[in-house]
Amino acid sequence: MNTAVDSDLIWRTLGTIPDPEFGLSIVDLGLVYSVETNGHDIGVTMTFTSPGCPAGGMILEGTRTALAALPGAQEVRVEVVWEPPWTPERLTPEGRAHLGWQEPPPAE
C-alpha cells in the first residue's frame, strides 16, 4: 500500500537537518515557515538567517534530499522566501536554550 506522506513525519525529518553555523536544526532555528502535503507531494516554505547565508545551498539541498527519501514522497518543492524576514524571535525554546538565551531577544 502506497500511503500519503504524513506532515508530522515531515516536521520530524526537518528537525534532523542541521544548520552548520549554529549547530541547531532548521526547525529549532525557526527557518521553516510552513509544510504542506498533497497526497504524496511535499511543499516546504522556509528562509535563511540572511540572504547571504553561506550554508544556504547546503541546507536547501539537505532539505530536498531528506524529504525525497521519505516513504511515499514523490514531488518535493522547497521554496525559499525572504518575507517575512527571519528574526531571532523565531527560535524555538530548545533553540534559545542551546544558544544560552533564556528568553526571546528584544524586538528591534
Helices and strands as residue ranges (DSSP letters): H 7-14, E 18-19, E 24-25, E 32-38, E 41-46, H 56-68, E 76-80, G 88-90, H 93-99
